[in-house]
Amino acid sequence: MTDLLAGLREALRLIVTLDADLIEITARSLQVTLTALLIACAIGLPLGGWLAVRRFRFRRAVIAVLNALIGLPPVVVGLVVYLLLSRSGPLGVLGLLFTPTAMIIAQVVIITPLIASIAHQAMRDLWADYHDLLISMNATRWQRVTTLLIDGRRALLTAALAGFGRAIGEVGAIMIVGGNIDGATRVLTTAIALETGRGNFALAVGLGLILITIALLVSGASHWALRTERRSLW
């Protein structure tokens, strides 16, 4: 309890004084996470919709693999991305290792299966309702997917929030590919791990409280937007 109270005081101090390091680390955390989320949504949401309306031979196997990838250990993802981006790896010539771009790549790999799986489950239920109507209208496959994505936007927002929550709290993979370099790749989660290792528990707890606050604010803003849209429809 003492560490928690000290962490709360530290968090308030950092916020009130507009600590430059805190602003930089927080901004980088949001930049990396939101960029990864946008890319993952651009891949995962259409993929989930496509799997809902498309029937092919190995569809069940693809869905099973997609669901299995949700539980892929982040440190394994970080190791694979590290090997790909290292100097001896196939993508080493790009010089992306220990940069925010490498961290974004790792986060995209981690959260895309989660977003696609949740989107597929939501779109599958909608497809059962829209199937006959869209078939009778001779809608193309991508028109069907687009219709499902638009009508299921609330469920898809839930998928995006789940991806955001996992990405903003990720530490293992981005520690491996980012290196936790001060002023370059340090984000809130890696800063918490660093300060905990140093024994600065008050600062670590303070940073953790700030991280939780950011996650709650993003979630609250999303739900507010949905409620506003729902009221406007009435």
Residue frames as qw, qx, qy, qz and C-alpha x, y, z in Angstrom:
[[0.000, 0.885, 0.466, 0.000, 0.00, 0.00, 0.00],
 [0.328, -0.756, 0.104, 0.556, 2.89, 2.34, 0.77],
 [0.362, -0.118, 0.605, 0.700, 4.38, 1.81, -2.70],
 [0.184, 0.619, 0.691, 0.324, 0.96, 2.39, -4.27],
 [0.126, -0.931, -0.271, 0.212, 0.47, 5.70, -2.47],
 [0.366, -0.592, 0.338, 0.634, 4.03, 6.74, -3.31],
 [0.360, 0.169, 0.705, 0.587, 3.39, 5.80, -6.93],
 [0.095, 0.816, 0.559, 0.110, 0.22, 7.87, -6.98],
 [0.224, -0.881, 0.000, 0.416, 2.09, 10.89, -5.65],
 [0.409, -0.323, 0.551, 0.652, 4.86, 10.32, -8.23],
 [0.308, 0.471, 0.709, 0.425, 2.33, 10.08, -11.06],
 [0.018, -0.929, -0.361, 0.079, 0.67, 13.34, -9.95],
 [0.343, -0.725, 0.224, 0.553, 4.05, 15.03, -9.71],
 [0.416, -0.037, 0.654, 0.631, 5.02, 13.95, -13.22],
 [0.198, 0.666, 0.648, 0.312, 1.72, 15.12, -14.66],
 [0.149, -0.932, -0.245, 0.220, 1.56, 18.43, -12.80],
 [0.331, -0.689, 0.329, 0.554, 5.15, 19.37, -13.65],
 [0.723, 0.665, -0.035, -0.183, 4.71, 18.26, -17.28],
 [0.596, -0.494, 0.558, 0.299, 7.83, 16.16, -17.03],
 [0.393, 0.639, -0.453, -0.482, 9.60, 16.23, -20.41],
 [0.007, 0.254, -0.961, -0.107, 10.68, 12.58, -20.27],
 [0.392, 0.305, 0.792, -0.355, 7.14, 11.49, -19.39],
 [0.514, 0.652, 0.071, -0.553, 5.66, 13.46, -22.30],
 [0.282, 0.556, -0.689, -0.369, 8.20, 11.99, -24.71],
 [0.102, -0.092, 0.989, -0.053, 7.70, 8.42, -23.52],
 [0.444, 0.433, 0.634, -0.462, 3.90, 8.74, -23.50],
 [0.479, 0.657, -0.164, -0.558, 3.83, 10.27, -26.97],
 [0.205, 0.424, -0.841, -0.266, 6.04, 7.48, -28.30],
 [0.277, 0.099, 0.924, -0.246, 3.85, 4.85, -26.65],
 [0.517, 0.571, 0.400, -0.496, 0.74, 6.27, -28.32],
 [0.368, 0.649, -0.448, -0.493, 2.51, 6.70, -31.66],
 [0.055, 0.275, -0.950, -0.136, 3.72, 3.10, -31.76],
 [0.297, 0.234, 0.873, -0.310, 0.48, 1.60, -30.45],
 [0.489, 0.613, 0.272, -0.557, -1.95, 3.62, -32.57],
 [0.342, 0.576, -0.575, -0.470, 0.09, 3.10, -35.74],
 [0.015, -0.128, 0.991, 0.034, 0.22, -0.64, -35.11],
 [0.378, 0.378, 0.713, -0.453, -3.51, -0.64, -34.35],
 [0.488, 0.621, -0.065, -0.609, -4.39, 1.13, -37.61],
 [0.291, 0.438, -0.783, -0.332, -2.31, -1.31, -39.64],
 [0.113, 0.018, 0.978, -0.176, -3.67, -4.33, -37.77],
 [0.461, 0.477, 0.501, -0.556, -7.27, -3.12, -38.26],
 [0.452, 0.592, -0.348, -0.569, -6.64, -2.54, -41.97],
 [0.274, 0.278, -0.905, -0.169, -5.55, -6.18, -42.21],
 [0.060, 0.065, 0.936, -0.339, -7.63, -7.91, -39.56],
 [0.456, 0.365, 0.399, -0.707, -11.09, -6.40, -40.07],
 [0.624, 0.428, -0.357, -0.547, -11.38, -7.17, -43.80],
 [0.268, 0.253, -0.930, -0.012, -9.81, -10.59, -43.17],
 [0.234, 0.135, 0.818, -0.508, -12.43, -11.38, -40.52],
 [0.576, 0.440, 0.153, -0.672, -15.23, -10.26, -42.83],
 [0.490, 0.446, -0.638, -0.393, -13.81, -12.23, -45.75],
 [0.095, 0.118, -0.977, 0.153, -13.62, -15.41, -43.67],
 [0.401, 0.248, 0.612, -0.635, -17.25, -14.89, -42.65],
 [0.644, 0.522, 0.071, -0.555, -18.60, -14.77, -46.23],
 [0.457, 0.546, -0.652, -0.263, -16.09, -16.89, -48.15],
 [0.906, -0.158, 0.359, -0.162, -16.29, -20.67, -48.31],
 [0.514, 0.624, -0.583, -0.080, -13.22, -22.60, -49.40],
 [0.839, 0.023, -0.543, 0.015, -11.59, -25.96, -48.75],
 [0.600, -0.044, -0.547, 0.582, -9.26, -25.11, -45.86],
 [0.205, -0.690, -0.062, -0.691, -11.40, -22.39, -44.29],
 [0.778, -0.601, -0.141, -0.119, -11.80, -24.22, -40.96],
 [0.824, -0.091, -0.123, 0.546, -8.06, -24.79, -40.78],
 [0.282, 0.493, -0.018, 0.823, -7.34, -21.11, -41.47],
 [0.453, -0.710, -0.080, -0.533, -9.78, -20.05, -38.74],
 [0.881, -0.427, -0.153, 0.134, -8.25, -22.55, -36.31],
 [0.678, 0.127, -0.102, 0.716, -4.75, -21.23, -37.03],
 [0.002, 0.635, 0.044, 0.771, -5.95, -17.66, -36.66],
 [0.660, -0.675, -0.097, -0.315, -7.47, -18.43, -33.27],
 [0.890, -0.232, -0.139, 0.366, -4.33, -20.27, -32.20],
 [0.496, 0.397, -0.076, 0.769, -2.15, -17.27, -33.10],
 [0.330, -0.820, -0.087, -0.459, -4.02, -15.20, -30.51],
 [0.778, -0.622, 0.084, 0.029, -2.10, -17.05, -27.82],
 [0.766, 0.413, -0.181, 0.459, 1.26, -16.69, -29.52],
 [0.589, -0.611, -0.168, 0.501, 3.81, -15.65, -26.85],
 [0.199, 0.979, -0.014, -0.040, 4.90, -12.04, -27.48],
 [0.386, -0.705, 0.526, 0.277, 8.53, -12.86, -26.71],
 [0.662, 0.118, 0.668, 0.320, 8.48, -15.42, -29.51],
 [0.419, 0.845, 0.306, 0.130, 7.10, -12.79, -31.88],
 [0.125, -0.950, 0.247, 0.144, 9.83, -10.42, -30.73],
 [0.583, -0.397, 0.631, 0.323, 12.49, -13.05, -31.34],
 [0.631, 0.427, 0.582, 0.283, 11.22, -13.83, -34.84],
 [0.252, 0.956, 0.131, 0.080, 11.01, -10.15, -35.78],
 [0.360, -0.812, 0.395, 0.236, 14.48, -9.61, -34.29],
 [0.649, -0.123, 0.653, 0.370, 15.93, -12.41, -36.45],
 [0.522, 0.670, 0.471, 0.238, 14.25, -11.00, -39.55],
 [0.116, 0.984, 0.038, 0.128, 15.48, -7.46, -38.94],
 [0.621, -0.636, 0.300, 0.347, 18.97, -8.24, -37.60],
 [0.112, 0.735, -0.496, -0.450, 22.00, -7.59, -39.79],
 [0.127, -0.214, 0.939, 0.239, 22.25, -11.27, -40.69],
 [0.461, 0.422, 0.716, -0.311, 18.49, -11.53, -41.34],
 [0.418, 0.446, 0.634, 0.474, 16.70, -11.21, -44.68],
 [0.039, 0.905, 0.324, 0.274, 15.46, -7.69, -43.85],
 [0.609, -0.537, -0.098, 0.576, 18.60, -6.49, -42.09],
 [0.417, 0.222, 0.278, 0.836, 19.51, -4.21, -44.97],
 [0.127, -0.782, -0.412, -0.451, 16.56, -1.99, -44.04],
 [0.286, 0.221, -0.459, 0.811, 18.17, -1.06, -40.72],
 [0.484, -0.551, -0.275, -0.622, 14.91, -1.20, -38.79],
 [0.711, -0.324, -0.568, 0.259, 16.07, -3.05, -35.69],
 [0.400, -0.413, -0.385, 0.722, 15.99, -0.99, -32.47],
 [0.072, -0.095, -0.188, -0.975, 13.66, 1.59, -34.01],
 [0.484, 0.192, 0.442, -0.730, 9.98, 2.42, -33.38],
 [0.645, 0.308, -0.428, -0.553, 9.21, 0.83, -36.76],
 [0.378, 0.147, -0.911, 0.070, 10.45, -2.53, -35.51],
 [0.158, 0.113, 0.738, -0.647, 8.25, -2.15, -32.45],
 [0.584, 0.290, 0.020, -0.758, 5.25, -1.38, -34.67],
 [0.570, 0.257, -0.710, -0.324, 5.92, -4.48, -36.77],
 [0.180, 0.034, -0.927, 0.328, 6.05, -6.68, -33.67],
 [0.325, 0.220, 0.535, -0.748, 2.81, -5.22, -32.33],
 [0.608, 0.291, -0.295, -0.677, 1.05, -5.68, -35.67],
 [0.473, 0.153, -0.862, -0.101, 1.99, -9.36, -35.69],
 [0.038, -0.064, -0.842, 0.534, 0.72, -9.76, -32.13],
 [0.328, 0.326, 0.472, -0.750, -2.64, -8.01, -32.38],
 [0.415, 0.225, -0.503, -0.724, -3.75, -8.74, -35.96],
 [0.327, -0.123, -0.929, -0.120, -4.90, -12.32, -35.18],
 [0.016, -0.360, -0.704, 0.612, -6.86, -11.06, -32.17],
 [0.306, 0.397, 0.022, -0.865, -8.64, -8.36, -34.16],
 [0.402, 0.167, -0.697, -0.570, -9.32, -10.68, -37.10],
 [0.215, -0.172, -0.955, 0.114, -10.71, -13.42, -34.85],
 [0.118, 0.439, 0.565, -0.688, -13.10, -11.11, -32.99],
 [0.346, 0.384, -0.239, -0.822, -14.16, -9.52, -36.29],
 [0.310, 0.056, -0.872, -0.374, -14.80, -12.94, -37.82],
 [0.074, -0.321, -0.889, 0.320, -17.03, -14.01, -34.95],
 [0.213, 0.505, 0.308, -0.777, -19.05, -10.79, -35.17],
 [0.343, 0.376, -0.458, -0.729, -19.28, -10.89, -38.97],
 [0.131, -0.042, -0.978, -0.155, -20.29, -14.56, -38.97],
 [0.111, 0.481, 0.748, -0.443, -23.41, -13.76, -36.95],
 [0.278, 0.582, 0.007, -0.764, -24.25, -10.80, -39.18],
 [0.187, 0.262, -0.766, -0.557, -23.70, -12.88, -42.30],
 [0.049, 0.276, 0.957, -0.075, -26.36, -15.32, -41.09],
 [0.203, 0.655, 0.478, -0.549, -28.83, -12.40, -41.04],
 [0.243, 0.703, -0.204, -0.637, -27.75, -10.73, -44.28],
 [0.382, -0.159, 0.832, 0.370, -26.95, -13.82, -46.36],
 [0.401, 0.526, 0.741, 0.112, -30.21, -14.18, -48.28],
 [0.172, 0.918, 0.186, -0.306, -30.63, -10.43, -48.85],
 [0.105, -0.733, 0.477, 0.473, -27.11, -9.86, -50.19],
 [0.392, -0.016, 0.853, 0.344, -27.23, -12.97, -52.37],
 [0.371, 0.680, 0.632, -0.017, -30.57, -11.90, -53.86],
 [0.120, 0.940, -0.014, -0.319, -29.06, -8.48, -54.66],
 [0.846, 0.422, 0.007, 0.325, -26.16, -10.14, -56.52],
 [0.215, -0.935, 0.281, -0.001, -23.67, -8.29, -54.33],
 [0.650, 0.499, -0.529, 0.222, -20.04, -9.07, -55.03],
 [0.766, -0.262, -0.478, 0.340, -17.93, -10.71, -52.32],
 [0.372, 0.019, -0.279, 0.885, -16.25, -7.47, -51.32],
 [0.324, -0.419, -0.171, -0.831, -19.58, -5.63, -51.33],
 [0.762, -0.447, -0.449, -0.136, -20.83, -8.22, -48.87],
 [0.654, -0.156, -0.392, 0.629, -17.75, -7.77, -46.70],
 [0.107, 0.253, -0.063, 0.959, -18.09, -3.97, -46.81],
 [0.526, -0.496, -0.317, -0.614, -21.74, -4.16, -45.81],
 [0.791, -0.401, -0.440, 0.140, -20.93, -6.38, -42.85],
 [0.521, 0.002, -0.284, 0.805, -18.09, -4.11, -41.76],
 [0.113, -0.369, -0.050, -0.921, -20.30, -1.02, -41.84],
 [0.657, -0.482, -0.310, -0.489, -23.25, -2.59, -40.06],
 [0.851, -0.362, -0.329, 0.193, -21.07, -4.32, -37.48],
 [0.319, 0.663, -0.279, 0.617, -18.96, -1.28, -36.64],
 [0.539, -0.688, 0.241, -0.421, -19.82, -1.45, -32.94],
 [0.966, -0.207, 0.135, 0.071, -18.55, -5.01, -32.64],
 [0.745, 0.448, -0.088, 0.487, -15.52, -4.07, -34.71],
 [0.065, -0.807, 0.270, -0.521, -14.77, -1.21, -32.35],
 [0.812, -0.507, 0.243, -0.157, -14.68, -3.80, -29.58],
 [0.933, 0.161, 0.052, 0.318, -12.14, -5.75, -31.62],
 [0.401, 0.699, -0.164, 0.569, -10.06, -2.61, -32.09],
 [0.414, -0.763, 0.266, -0.419, -10.19, -1.83, -28.37],
 [0.945, -0.277, 0.165, 0.052, -9.07, -5.34, -27.56],
 [0.780, 0.391, -0.026, 0.487, -6.14, -4.89, -29.93],
 [0.059, 0.806, -0.194, 0.556, -5.32, -1.51, -28.40],
 [0.688, -0.650, 0.208, -0.249, -5.38, -2.94, -24.89],
 [0.952, -0.093, 0.133, 0.258, -3.00, -5.72, -25.79],
 [0.618, 0.558, -0.028, 0.553, -0.67, -3.44, -27.75],
 [0.105, -0.845, 0.174, -0.494, -0.44, -0.62, -25.20],
 [0.707, -0.606, 0.315, -0.182, 0.47, -3.11, -22.46],
 [0.948, 0.239, -0.096, 0.188, 3.00, -5.11, -24.49],
 [0.299, -0.870, 0.387, 0.071, 6.54, -5.20, -23.16],
 [0.787, -0.238, 0.522, 0.228, 8.31, -8.46, -24.10],
 [0.706, 0.476, 0.388, 0.353, 8.35, -8.20, -27.88],
 [0.241, 0.932, 0.022, 0.270, 9.05, -4.47, -28.07],
 [0.507, -0.776, 0.355, 0.117, 11.80, -4.78, -25.49],
 [0.785, -0.063, 0.502, 0.358, 13.54, -7.31, -27.76],
 [0.556, 0.535, 0.402, 0.493, 13.16, -5.44, -31.06],
 [0.023, 0.953, 0.105, 0.285, 13.26, -1.90, -29.63],
 [0.638, 0.208, -0.404, 0.621, 16.03, -2.26, -27.08],
 [0.421, -0.820, -0.355, 0.156, 14.45, 0.24, -24.64],
 [0.531, 0.163, -0.005, 0.831, 16.83, 2.98, -25.81],
 [0.142, -0.695, -0.370, 0.601, 16.42, 6.25, -23.93],
 [0.116, 0.633, -0.136, -0.754, 15.20, 8.99, -26.25],
 [0.217, 0.283, -0.726, -0.588, 14.62, 6.56, -29.13],
 [0.528, -0.125, -0.760, -0.358, 12.56, 3.47, -28.33],
 [0.093, -0.114, -0.797, 0.585, 11.64, 3.73, -24.65],
 [0.419, -0.436, -0.440, -0.664, 7.89, 3.56, -24.04],
 [0.545, -0.534, 0.238, -0.601, 5.77, 3.38, -20.89],
 [0.973, -0.180, -0.060, -0.130, 5.85, -0.40, -20.51],
 [0.799, 0.255, -0.301, 0.454, 9.60, -0.73, -21.00],
 [0.025, 0.606, -0.338, 0.720, 10.18, 2.24, -18.70],
 [0.756, -0.472, 0.124, -0.436, 8.12, 0.48, -16.02],
 [0.977, -0.006, -0.153, 0.150, 10.19, -2.68, -16.45],
 [0.525, 0.483, -0.323, 0.623, 13.41, -0.66, -16.26],
 [0.230, -0.604, 0.308, -0.698, 12.44, 1.27, -13.12],
 [0.899, -0.348, 0.013, -0.265, 11.23, -1.90, -11.42],
 [0.896, 0.156, -0.236, 0.343, 14.58, -3.53, -12.12],
 [0.295, 0.521, -0.323, 0.733, 16.33, -0.52, -10.64],
 [0.356, -0.354, -0.715, 0.486, 14.20, -0.72, -7.50],
 [0.104, 0.026, 0.060, -0.992, 12.44, 2.60, -8.18],
 [0.024, 0.402, 0.915, 0.003, 9.05, 1.15, -7.30],
 [0.116, 0.659, 0.381, -0.638, 7.32, 4.48, -6.71],
 [0.187, 0.502, -0.397, -0.745, 8.23, 5.71, -10.21],
 [0.061, -0.006, -0.937, -0.345, 7.30, 2.33, -11.72],
 [0.073, 0.532, 0.803, -0.258, 3.90, 2.41, -10.04],
 [0.137, 0.651, 0.104, -0.739, 3.40, 6.01, -11.10],
 [0.170, 0.329, -0.648, -0.666, 4.12, 5.16, -14.72],
 [0.017, -0.215, -0.971, -0.103, 1.80, 2.18, -14.43],
 [0.136, 0.620, 0.587, -0.504, -1.03, 4.37, -13.18],
 [0.199, 0.575, -0.231, -0.759, -0.47, 6.75, -16.09],
 [0.100, 0.120, -0.876, -0.455, -0.59, 3.80, -18.50],
 [0.048, 0.426, 0.891, -0.150, -3.86, 2.56, -17.00],
 [0.157, 0.645, 0.280, -0.693, -5.31, 6.07, -17.20],
 [0.179, 0.400, -0.531, -0.725, -4.49, 6.31, -20.91],
 [0.081, -0.114, -0.959, -0.247, -6.14, 2.94, -21.59],
 [0.061, 0.556, 0.734, -0.385, -9.25, 3.98, -19.66],
 [0.160, 0.597, -0.004, -0.786, -9.46, 7.33, -21.47],
 [0.174, 0.225, -0.727, -0.625, -9.26, 5.67, -24.89],
 [0.077, -0.296, -0.951, -0.037, -11.88, 3.11, -23.92],
 [0.069, 0.603, 0.537, -0.586, -14.15, 5.77, -22.43],
 [0.172, 0.489, -0.259, -0.815, -13.84, 7.97, -25.52],
 [0.149, 0.030, -0.871, -0.468, -14.77, 5.04, -27.77],
 [0.056, -0.465, -0.870, 0.157, -17.85, 4.16, -25.74],
 [0.090, 0.601, 0.252, -0.753, -18.87, 7.82, -25.63],
 [0.172, 0.311, -0.535, -0.766, -18.63, 7.98, -29.43],
 [0.143, -0.200, -0.937, -0.249, -20.85, 4.90, -29.73],
 [0.014, -0.575, -0.691, 0.437, -23.44, 6.32, -27.33],
 [0.114, 0.530, -0.058, -0.838, -23.43, 9.62, -29.23],
 [0.191, 0.121, -0.742, -0.631, -23.99, 7.79, -32.51],
 [0.101, -0.355, -0.929, 0.026, -26.78, 5.71, -30.99],
 [0.058, 0.609, 0.464, -0.641, -28.57, 8.79, -29.70],
 [0.150, 0.417, -0.324, -0.836, -28.27, 10.52, -33.07],
 [0.129, -0.095, -0.892, -0.423, -29.97, 7.56, -34.72],
 [0.065, -0.564, -0.786, 0.243, -32.94, 8.01, -32.40]]
